[in-house]
Amino acid sequence: MKYYYVYVLKSAVDGKFYTGYTSELKRRLEEHNSGISASTKWRRPLKLIYFEGSLNIKDAMKREKYLKTTYGKRYIKSRLGEFLSKDIA
């Protein structure tokens, strides 16, 4: 069974989040941190701070789109409130 992951990365450079989806989470994280991904190349290093799994790519894409909205960003900040209040990088 194939899984699709929605993930949130936090940049150690500017402290901002990057949200994406993939079927290979470990490989995608390595791509972001090695500079292969143009969207995060200048924001490295990046730390994986959240992920969710889905069985359907359309569900993952829909969730990614939601997490990029104002309400989705509020959800992540609320969901990870304790972690983010203590996280240095």
ABEGO torsion letter per residue (X at the ends): XBBBBBBBBBBAAAGBBBBBBBABAAAAAAAAAAGABAAAAAAOBBBBABBBBBABAAAAAAAAAAAABAAAAAAAAAAAAAAAAABAX
